[in-house]
Amino acid sequence: MVLKLVAALSLLLGAALMLYGTSLLAGNGSAVRPLNAGIVPPVPADAAVPPARPVEQRAESVPVELVIPALGVRAPIRPAGPGARGLPDAPSRRKLGWWRDGPRPGSAAGTIVVTGHAEGAEGGPAAFYDLARAPLGSTVRVVTAGGEHVVYRIVARRTFRRGHPPRDVLTRSGPPRLALVTCECVSRRRGRHHRGGLVVYAVPKRAPVSPVAGR
């Protein structure tokens, strides 16, 4: 009888510890997701970072806002030139940076690159704080200066060593993609200990729609 009681208590303790550990990893109660997941849309093997040049396209096609409904993210976008390792610099904790020499929303080829901070310079969450929790299959909406809403679907997440982003991100060739890039070292209390970068890849979901129809 005593042995059965001890065994039962052990099972209960193990279950409690498992639930506690899961809650630590989940942070805000959402499902635990591995950082690396999904299939990255391929680009040509010989794709290289193109030299900077003015992109002669309509001013109306410039992205001005990014929305990720699943994360409650709505952030303004500003054109940015190359910074460290060629990636565009996000201007502030709440504003995102767009690779101004690359493709624009709705382009038939190449990767639209948008960068953002996960934390501010003095700590605290920034625009891409929860980017690692973006579910595969969820949508990203890019709003242009002309009022178009170009919708993308998240298909993959990939981590990278700090200062060494994937070489295939900055490209004007290959299939149309959207790459959201951030430094992913955020709050340890939410179970994330990766000290590097994160790229979230998305592909076009449908053709651009009007502001009213896209909301």
C-alpha positions, -999 to 999 in steps of 0.1 A, spaced: 0 0 0 28 24 9 47 16 -23 16 23 -44 11 56 -26 47 66 -32 44 56 -69 12 77 -72 28 107 -56 59 104 -79 37 104 -110 18 134 -97 51 153 -90 65 144 -124 33 157 -141 34 189 -121 71 195 -130 64 189 -166 35 214 -167 56 239 -148 85 236 -173 61 239 -202 46 270 -188 81 286 -184 88 278 -221 55 290 -233 58 323 -214 25 339 -222 6 307 -224 9 301 -262 21 268 -276 58 262 -275 73 264 -310 108 255 -321 127 286 -334 138 268 -366 107 256 -385 92 254 -420 108 254 -454 127 284 -466 117 294 -502 148 288 -523 167 313 -544 192 307 -572 224 291 -560 244 319 -577 223 347 -562 246 374 -548 241 406 -529 236 432 -557 254 466 -556 234 494 -542 215 514 -568 183 535 -570 152 515 -576 132 532 -603 96 523 -593 64 541 -584 66 561 -551 32 546 -543 47 511 -540 70 521 -511 61 501 -479 50 523 -450 35 499 -424 37 463 -414 10 444 -396 12 409 -381 -23 402 -367 -13 370 -349 12 390 -328 -7 422 -325 21 440 -343 15 472 -363 46 492 -369 56 520 -393 83 512 -420 110 536 -431 135 532 -460 170 524 -448 204 518 -463 227 490 -456 241 488 -421 261 460 -404 266 430 -427 246 448 -454 212 446 -436 191 478 -434 191 494 -399 158 498 -381 156 535 -372 141 530 -337 126 504 -314 91 510 -327 100 517 -364 111 491 -389 137 495 -416 131 484 -452 159 476 -477 153 505 -500 176 491 -528 156 459 -530 122 449 -543 90 465 -532 57 449 -521 40 430 -549 73 426 -569 74 395 -591 109 385 -579 134 390 -551 132 394 -514 117 423 -496 138 428 -464 124 444 -433 144 447 -401 133 455 -366 145 455 -330 134 429 -305 144 451 -275 151 488 -271 186 502 -263 176 504 -226 156 472 -225 119 467 -229 100 452 -258 104 466 -293 84 461 -325 98 426 -332 99 414 -296 76 385 -303 87 377 -338 99 342 -328 64 333 -318 49 340 -353 30 309 -362 37 292 -396 8 299 -419 -1 333 -402 -3 364 -423 18 395 -426 3 426 -442 25 452 -459 8 486 -465 22 508 -493 23 545 -496 -4 542 -522 -28 524 -498 -24 489 -512 -23 460 -487 0 432 -499 -6 400 -479 21 374 -472 20 340 -455 47 330 -431 63 297 -442 96 294 -422 118 307 -393 156 304 -392 181 315 -366 216 327 -374 247 336 -355 248 373 -346 266 393 -373 262 365 -398 228 367 -415 219 342 -443 236 353 -476 204 347 -496 184 373 -478 195 403 -498 186 394 -533 166 408 -562 164 374 -579 145 343 -572 108 339 -562 91 368 -544 96 366 -507 93 387 -476 121 384 -449 116 399 -415 149 401 -396 156 408 -360 181 403 -332 163 376 -313 179 378 -279 149 388 -258 137 382 -223 149 350 -207 119 348 -185 99 339 -216 121 309 -223 141 323 -252 179 320 -248 191 322 -284 218 349 -286 217 357 -322 194 366 -351 162 354 -365 147 355 -400 110 349 -406 103 341 -443 69 347 -459 56 343 -495 28 362 -513 -7 350 -503 -28 370 -528 -27 400 -551 -28 435 -535 -62 446 -523 -77 479 -513 -73 493 -477 -110 486 -470 -110 450 -483 -77 442 -467 -87 449 -431 
